[in-house]
Amino acid sequence: MEAPAKTFPSERWSSFALCESDEEEACLKAFIEHALDILGVSVTISEPFSIGQSWCCFELVAPDREGFIIARLQIPQDPESATSGGADNYAIECEVATMAFVRDNVKGVTVPQVYAYEGPGTSRAAKVGAVYMLIEGFFGNTAADVELQLYNLPIATQEHFIAQWTAIQASLASHTFSQIGSICHYTPSTGPTIGPLASASSFPTAGPFSSAHAYFTALAESYLSTALSRPTPSRFATLGALIFRAIVRGTPLFSSPGPFPLNHMDLGSQNLLIDPATYDILAVIDWEMASPAPWPTYTSYPMPFPSYHSDRETAAWLYDPAHVAHVNVARQLGAQRLYRRGFLDAERRLRGEGRPLGRSIAAGLEGDDAGRVLFVAEKLGCWAMEEELTYELVRLGFGLGGEEAREFMREVEAEFRKDPL
């Protein structure tokens, strides 16, 4: 029986025709020359490429198609400069250090090997015109690219995939630190050094933080600053950020004690590389946001099965088979149960290995309002549901609904107009 064909990531990439000038073609040739130094053989570069807000990725494939490298090119934020600014470069350095730490220390988590990192000032970065990394490629693609709505998969497939997913997160969480920040430096001999958060360029302060309350206070201020900086500020995006700040300041939800578990911070299905045929997780990618973080960052459901609606709304949809949302809600809740069970199993294995977690992630998913508040607050500027999400914050944080909630929001707005600080 023939072995299944290997799936290259570029088979699902849809961006084409980047090379419209001699300068752009020279960039790609520079990647190929560097890959030749690493692999010892000439490579071809994929025609399709993948592009996001900060990175552009190309595939460099050896002639025997047995191995390949991903060229991950940072998109310069300043069009007049060949490389991005200091904050962006610090973030890349933190990502490289974090990946090295995880590769050396975290059992059961596969991280792509970084073959080369060409930072600002190096001759290769100057030749390409941007900072870049050359990293290990894996045959397969992200789980989100293969199936965006994972809860539509057969139950057995969901169980297999989610068991791996939760085991990875639990293994990361078994490594704890005394401060909240980014791993800015790591060597096997010196261990990890925690510095300011690489993902917090908009924070009034970026740490490192010694308490969860200090971290969430800075986070709340950053959400408010972002809402107010919109060209046309949204009333409910701004009000939602104010409500989140009030929850952080006036409730104990975000005062969880340390030590603080290592968290990828963006471990949705979009950052898990899988074998499409088996749903085996091959590697975890995109570590730029990873950091030791407070426990509530672990106790909300990731995409694609979030929980931001009120329990009352969810129950109404679940028990009304005629409702348009009934099927999807039932499937999402089923996936959430599998996700919680996955953590229970992972936590049991860690205890058996003598590596118990500081607290149960599974239990937090069941009853931690802090995780739900955090998830809702993160989505205020992303979805066209800002009014609904703001009311949900009031309900979760202060237990208010109806006219009481509206009155509370009017008071918050009035106080902000009187004293914006």
VEXDREN-2710 file (C-alpha; in Angstrom, 1 decimal):
% VEXDREN-2710
k/r/px/py/pz
1/MET/0.0/0.0/0.0
2/GLU/1.4/3.4/-0.9
3/ALA/2.3/5.8/1.9
4/PRO/0.1/8.9/2.0
5/ALA/1.6/11.9/0.2
6/LYS/3.4/14.4/2.3
7/THR/1.4/17.6/2.7
8/PHE/3.5/20.8/2.4
9/PRO/2.2/23.9/4.2
10/SER/2.2/25.8/0.9
11/GLU/-0.5/23.6/-0.5
12/ARG/-2.9/25.6/1.6
13/TRP/-1.3/29.0/1.1
14/SER/-3.0/31.3/-1.3
15/SER/-0.8/34.4/-1.7
16/PHE/1.1/34.6/-5.1
17/ALA/3.2/36.8/-7.3
18/LEU/5.2/38.6/-4.6
19/CYS/8.2/39.3/-6.9
20/GLU/7.3/42.3/-8.9
21/SER/10.8/43.9/-8.9
22/ASP/14.4/43.0/-9.1
23/GLU/14.8/43.9/-5.4
24/GLU/12.1/41.5/-4.3
25/GLU/13.6/38.7/-6.4
26/ALA/17.0/39.4/-4.8
27/CYS/15.4/39.0/-1.4
28/LEU/14.2/35.5/-2.3
29/LYS/17.6/34.5/-3.7
30/ALA/19.2/35.5/-0.5
31/PHE/16.9/33.1/1.4
32/ILE/17.9/30.3/-1.0
33/GLU/21.6/31.0/-0.6
34/HIS/21.2/30.9/3.2
35/ALA/19.2/27.6/3.1
36/LEU/21.9/26.1/0.9
37/ASP/24.4/26.8/3.7
38/ILE/22.2/25.1/6.2
39/LEU/20.9/22.1/4.2
40/GLY/24.0/21.6/2.0
41/VAL/21.8/21.3/-1.1
42/SER/20.1/23.8/-3.4
43/VAL/16.5/24.4/-2.7
44/THR/13.5/25.7/-4.6
45/ILE/11.2/28.4/-3.2
46/SER/7.4/27.9/-3.1
47/GLU/5.4/30.1/-5.4
48/PRO/2.5/30.6/-2.9
49/PHE/3.5/32.3/0.4
50/SER/1.7/33.0/3.7
51/ILE/1.4/36.5/5.0
52/GLY/0.1/38.0/8.3
53/GLN/0.2/41.3/10.1
54/SER/3.9/41.0/11.0
55/TRP/5.4/38.0/9.1
56/CYS/5.6/36.6/5.6
57/CYS/6.6/32.9/5.2
58/PHE/8.1/31.1/2.3
59/GLU/8.9/27.4/1.8
60/LEU/12.4/26.3/0.8
61/VAL/12.3/22.7/-0.4
62/ALA/15.2/20.3/-1.0
63/PRO/15.3/18.4/-4.3
64/ASP/14.4/15.1/-2.8
65/ARG/11.3/16.8/-1.1
66/GLU/12.3/15.0/2.1
67/GLY/13.1/18.2/4.0
68/PHE/12.3/21.9/3.9
69/ILE/12.9/25.1/5.7
70/ILE/10.4/27.9/6.4
71/ALA/11.8/31.4/5.8
72/ARG/9.9/33.7/8.1
73/LEU/10.4/37.3/7.1
74/GLN/9.5/40.2/9.3
75/ILE/7.4/42.8/7.5
76/PRO/9.1/46.1/8.2
77/GLN/6.8/48.5/10.0
78/ASP/8.7/51.6/8.7
79/PRO/8.7/51.6/4.9
80/GLU/11.9/53.8/4.9
81/SER/13.8/51.2/7.0
82/ALA/15.2/47.8/6.1
83/THR/14.4/46.5/9.5
84/SER/11.7/47.1/12.1
85/GLY/12.0/49.0/15.3
86/GLY/13.5/48.1/18.6
87/ALA/10.3/46.7/20.2
88/ASP/9.7/44.4/17.3
89/ASN/13.3/43.2/17.4
90/TYR/13.1/42.6/21.1
91/ALA/9.9/40.5/20.5
92/ILE/11.7/38.3/18.0
93/GLU/14.7/37.8/20.4
94/CYS/12.2/36.8/23.1
95/GLU/10.5/34.3/20.7
96/VAL/13.8/32.7/19.8
97/ALA/14.8/32.4/23.5
98/THR/11.4/31.0/24.4
99/MET/11.5/28.4/21.7
100/ALA/15.0/27.3/22.8
101/PHE/13.8/27.1/26.4
102/VAL/10.8/25.0/25.5
103/ARG/12.8/22.7/23.2
104/ASP/15.3/22.0/26.1
105/ASN/13.0/21.8/29.1
106/VAL/9.3/21.1/28.3
107/LYS/8.5/17.5/27.9
108/GLY/6.0/16.5/25.2
109/VAL/6.0/19.9/23.3
110/THR/7.6/20.0/19.8
111/VAL/8.9/23.3/18.7
112/PRO/10.4/24.0/15.3
113/GLN/14.2/24.3/15.4
114/VAL/15.5/27.8/14.7
115/TYR/18.3/27.2/12.2
116/ALA/19.2/30.9/11.9
117/TYR/18.0/34.2/13.2
118/GLU/19.3/37.2/11.3
119/GLY/18.6/40.3/13.4
120/PRO/19.1/44.0/12.7
121/GLY/22.6/44.9/11.7
122/THR/23.6/41.5/10.3
123/SER/24.9/41.4/6.7
124/ARG/22.3/38.8/5.7
125/ALA/19.4/40.9/7.1
126/ALA/20.7/43.9/5.2
127/LYS/20.9/41.8/2.0
128/VAL/17.3/40.6/2.4
129/GLY/16.1/44.0/3.5
130/ALA/14.4/42.7/6.7
131/VAL/14.9/40.7/9.9
132/TYR/14.2/37.0/9.3
133/MET/14.4/33.5/10.7
134/LEU/14.9/30.2/9.0
135/ILE/13.1/27.5/10.9
136/GLU/12.4/23.8/10.7
137/GLY/9.5/22.9/8.4
138/PHE/6.8/20.2/9.2
139/PHE/4.7/18.3/6.7
140/GLY/1.1/19.3/7.4
141/ASN/-0.7/22.5/8.2
142/THR/-2.5/24.2/11.0
143/ALA/-5.5/22.6/12.5
144/ALA/-7.5/25.8/11.8
145/ASP/-6.6/25.6/8.1
146/VAL/-7.6/21.9/7.9
147/GLU/-10.9/22.3/9.7
148/LEU/-11.9/25.7/11.1
149/GLN/-14.8/24.4/13.2
150/LEU/-13.2/21.5/15.0
151/TYR/-16.4/20.7/16.8
152/ASN/-17.8/19.5/13.4
153/LEU/-15.3/16.6/13.4
154/PRO/-16.2/13.1/14.5
155/ILE/-16.1/12.8/18.2
156/ALA/-13.2/10.3/18.2
157/THR/-11.1/12.7/16.1
158/GLN/-11.9/15.5/18.5
159/GLU/-11.0/13.4/21.5
160/HIS/-7.6/12.4/19.9
161/PHE/-6.7/16.0/18.9
162/ILE/-7.9/17.7/22.1
163/ALA/-6.1/15.2/24.3
164/GLN/-2.8/16.2/22.7
165/TRP/-3.7/19.9/22.8
166/THR/-4.5/20.0/26.5
167/ALA/-1.4/17.8/27.3
168/ILE/0.8/20.4/25.6
169/GLN/-0.7/23.3/27.7
170/ALA/-0.6/21.4/30.9
171/SER/3.1/20.5/30.3
172/LEU/3.9/24.2/29.7
173/ALA/2.0/25.2/32.9
174/SER/4.0/22.8/34.9
175/HIS/7.0/25.2/34.5
176/THR/6.4/28.2/36.8
177/PHE/8.3/31.5/37.4
178/SER/8.3/34.2/40.1
179/GLN/7.7/37.0/37.6
180/ILE/5.3/37.7/34.7
181/GLY/7.2/38.7/31.6
182/SER/8.9/37.3/28.5
183/ILE/11.8/35.0/28.4
184/CYS/14.3/37.5/26.9
185/HIS/17.4/35.3/27.2
186/TYR/18.1/31.6/27.6
187/THR/21.1/29.3/27.6
188/PRO/21.3/25.8/29.0
189/SER/23.9/27.0/31.4
190/THR/22.3/30.2/32.7
191/GLY/18.7/29.2/32.3
192/PRO/15.9/31.6/31.4
193/THR/15.9/35.4/32.1
194/ILE/12.5/37.1/32.5
195/GLY/12.3/40.6/31.0
196/PRO/9.5/43.0/30.0
197/LEU/6.6/41.6/28.1
198/ALA/7.5/41.5/24.4
199/SER/3.8/41.5/23.4
200/ALA/3.0/44.6/25.5
201/SER/4.2/47.5/23.3
202/SER/1.0/49.4/24.1
203/PHE/1.1/48.8/27.9
204/PRO/1.8/51.9/30.0
205/THR/4.4/49.6/31.7
206/ALA/5.5/46.2/30.3
207/GLY/6.9/44.6/33.4
208/PRO/8.2/42.3/34.4
209/PHE/5.5/42.1/37.0
210/SER/5.7/40.5/40.4
211/SER/1.9/40.3/40.9
212/ALA/-1.1/39.3/38.9
213/HIS/-2.9/42.5/40.0
214/ALA/-0.1/44.7/38.5
215/TYR/-0.2/42.7/35.3
216/PHE/-4.0/43.0/34.8
217/THR/-4.0/46.7/35.8
218/ALA/-1.5/47.4/33.0
219/LEU/-3.6/45.2/30.7
220/ALA/-6.8/47.1/31.5
221/GLU/-5.1/50.4/30.9
222/SER/-3.8/49.2/27.5
223/TYR/-7.4/48.1/26.5
224/LEU/-8.7/51.5/27.4
225/SER/-5.9/53.3/25.6
226/THR/-6.6/51.2/22.5
227/ALA/-10.3/51.9/22.6
228/LEU/-9.8/55.7/23.0
229/SER/-7.2/55.8/20.2
230/ARG/-9.7/54.7/17.5
231/PRO/-10.3/57.3/14.8
232/THR/-13.9/57.1/15.8
233/PRO/-14.1/55.8/19.3
234/SER/-16.9/53.3/19.9
235/ARG/-19.0/53.9/23.0
236/PHE/-19.3/50.3/24.0
237/ALA/-15.7/49.4/23.2
238/THR/-14.6/52.3/25.5
239/LEU/-17.3/51.5/28.1
240/GLY/-16.3/47.8/28.0
241/ALA/-12.7/48.7/28.7
242/LEU/-13.8/50.9/31.6
243/ILE/-15.8/48.1/33.0
244/PHE/-12.9/45.7/32.7
245/ARG/-10.7/48.2/34.5
246/ALA/-13.3/48.5/37.3
247/ILE/-13.4/44.8/37.7
248/VAL/-9.6/44.6/38.0
249/ARG/-9.6/47.5/40.5
250/GLY/-12.6/46.6/42.5
251/THR/-12.9/42.8/42.7
252/PRO/-10.6/40.0/43.8
253/LEU/-10.9/38.2/40.4
254/PHE/-7.5/39.2/39.1
255/SER/-5.4/38.9/42.3
256/SER/-4.3/35.3/41.8
257/PRO/-1.0/34.5/43.6
258/GLY/2.1/33.3/42.0
259/PRO/4.2/31.5/41.0
260/PHE/3.1/32.0/37.4
261/PRO/2.8/29.2/34.8
262/LEU/4.4/29.4/31.3
263/ASN/1.6/30.1/28.8
264/HIS/1.8/30.2/25.0
265/MET/-0.9/32.9/25.2
266/ASP/-2.2/32.2/21.7
267/LEU/-2.6/28.4/21.6
268/GLY/-5.7/28.2/19.4
269/SER/-6.0/25.7/16.6
270/GLN/-4.4/28.3/14.3
271/ASN/-1.0/27.6/15.9
272/LEU/-1.0/23.8/16.1
273/LEU/0.6/22.1/13.1
274/ILE/-1.1/18.7/12.4
275/ASP/-1.0/15.7/10.1
276/PRO/-4.3/16.2/8.2
277/ALA/-4.9/12.5/7.9
278/THR/-4.5/11.6/11.6
279/TYR/-4.9/14.9/13.5
280/ASP/-1.6/14.1/15.3
281/ILE/0.0/17.4/16.5
282/LEU/3.4/17.8/14.8
283/ALA/4.5/21.1/16.3
284/VAL/3.5/24.3/18.1
285/ILE/4.3/27.5/16.3
286/ASP/4.2/31.3/16.8
287/TRP/5.7/31.8/20.3
288/GLU/6.0/35.6/20.1
289/MET/3.4/36.1/22.8
290/ALA/4.5/33.3/25.2
291/SER/5.3/34.3/28.8
292/PRO/4.9/33.3/32.4
293/ALA/1.3/34.6/33.1
294/PRO/-1.3/34.6/35.8
295/TRP/-3.6/31.5/36.1
296/PRO/-6.8/33.2/34.7
297/THR/-5.0/33.3/31.3
298/TYR/-5.5/29.5/31.2
299/THR/-9.1/29.4/32.2
300/SER/-11.0/30.5/29.1
301/TYR/-11.8/28.4/26.1
302/PRO/-9.7/29.0/23.0
303/MET/-10.9/29.4/19.5
304/PRO/-12.9/27.8/18.0
305/PHE/-15.2/27.1/20.9
306/PRO/-15.2/30.2/23.1
307/SER/-17.6/31.0/25.9
308/TYR/-18.7/34.6/26.0
309/HIS/-22.5/34.4/26.0
310/SER/-24.3/34.4/29.3
311/ASP/-25.3/31.0/30.8
312/ARG/-29.0/32.0/30.3
313/GLU/-28.6/32.7/26.6
314/THR/-26.6/29.5/26.1
315/ALA/-29.2/27.4/27.9
316/ALA/-32.0/29.0/25.9
317/TRP/-30.3/28.0/22.6
318/LEU/-29.3/24.5/23.8
319/TYR/-32.8/23.6/24.9
320/ASP/-34.6/25.0/21.8
321/PRO/-33.9/22.6/18.9
322/ALA/-35.7/25.0/16.6
323/HIS/-33.3/27.8/17.3
324/VAL/-30.8/28.6/14.5
325/ALA/-27.9/28.4/17.0
326/HIS/-29.0/25.1/18.6
327/VAL/-26.7/22.7/16.6
328/ASN/-23.6/24.8/16.8
329/VAL/-24.0/25.6/20.5
330/ALA/-24.6/21.9/21.3
331/ARG/-21.4/21.0/19.4
332/GLN/-19.4/23.8/21.0
333/LEU/-20.5/22.7/24.5
334/GLY/-19.6/19.1/23.6
335/ALA/-16.1/20.2/22.5
336/GLN/-15.7/22.2/25.7
337/ARG/-16.5/19.1/27.8
338/LEU/-13.8/17.2/25.9
339/TYR/-11.4/20.1/26.5
340/ARG/-12.0/20.0/30.2
341/ARG/-11.7/16.3/30.3
342/GLY/-8.4/16.5/28.4
343/PHE/-7.0/18.8/31.2
344/LEU/-8.2/16.4/33.9
345/ASP/-6.4/13.5/32.2
346/ALA/-3.2/15.6/31.6
347/GLU/-3.2/16.9/35.2
348/ARG/-3.6/13.3/36.5
349/ARG/-0.6/12.2/34.4
350/LEU/1.5/15.1/35.6
351/ARG/0.7/14.2/39.3
352/GLY/1.8/10.7/38.5
353/GLU/5.1/12.0/37.2
354/GLY/5.6/14.2/40.3
355/ARG/5.0/17.4/38.4
356/PRO/1.6/18.6/39.8
357/LEU/0.2/21.9/38.6
358/GLY/-0.2/24.7/41.1
359/ARG/-3.9/24.6/40.5
360/SER/-6.3/22.8/38.3
361/ILE/-6.9/24.3/34.8
362/ALA/-9.9/21.9/34.3
363/ALA/-11.6/23.2/37.5
364/GLY/-10.9/26.8/36.4
365/LEU/-12.6/26.2/33.1
366/GLU/-15.7/25.0/34.9
367/GLY/-16.1/27.8/37.4
368/ASP/-13.5/30.6/37.0
369/ASP/-15.3/33.9/36.2
370/ALA/-11.9/35.6/35.8
371/GLY/-11.1/33.5/32.7
372/ARG/-14.5/34.4/31.2
373/VAL/-14.1/38.1/32.0
374/LEU/-10.6/38.1/30.4
375/PHE/-11.9/36.4/27.2
376/VAL/-14.7/38.8/26.8
377/ALA/-12.5/41.8/27.4
378/GLU/-10.0/40.6/24.8
379/LYS/-12.8/40.5/22.2
380/LEU/-14.2/44.0/22.8
381/GLY/-12.4/45.6/19.8
382/CYS/-12.5/42.6/17.6
383/TRP/-16.2/41.6/17.1
384/ALA/-19.3/43.6/16.2
385/MET/-20.8/42.6/19.5
386/GLU/-19.4/45.3/21.8
387/GLU/-22.7/46.2/23.4
388/GLU/-23.5/42.6/24.3
389/LEU/-20.0/41.9/25.5
390/THR/-20.0/45.0/27.7
391/TYR/-23.3/43.8/29.4
392/GLU/-21.7/40.4/29.9
393/LEU/-18.7/42.0/31.6
394/VAL/-21.1/43.7/34.0
395/ARG/-22.9/40.5/34.7
396/LEU/-19.7/38.5/35.3
397/GLY/-17.8/41.0/37.2
398/PHE/-20.5/42.5/39.4
399/GLY/-23.6/40.2/39.1
400/LEU/-25.8/43.0/37.7
401/GLY/-28.4/42.8/34.9
402/GLY/-31.2/44.7/33.4
403/GLU/-31.7/48.3/34.7
404/GLU/-29.1/47.8/37.5
405/ALA/-26.5/47.1/34.8
406/ARG/-27.5/50.1/32.8
407/GLU/-27.4/52.4/35.8
408/PHE/-24.0/51.0/36.8
409/MET/-22.7/51.7/33.3
410/ARG/-24.0/55.3/33.4
411/GLU/-22.2/55.8/36.6
412/VAL/-18.9/54.4/35.2
413/GLU/-19.2/56.7/32.2
414/ALA/-20.0/59.7/34.3
415/GLU/-17.0/59.1/36.6
416/PHE/-14.7/58.7/33.6
417/ARG/-15.9/62.0/32.1
418/LYS/-15.2/63.6/35.5
419/ASP/-11.8/62.0/36.0
420/PRO/-10.3/60.1/33.0
421/LEU/-7.5/58.8/35.2
END
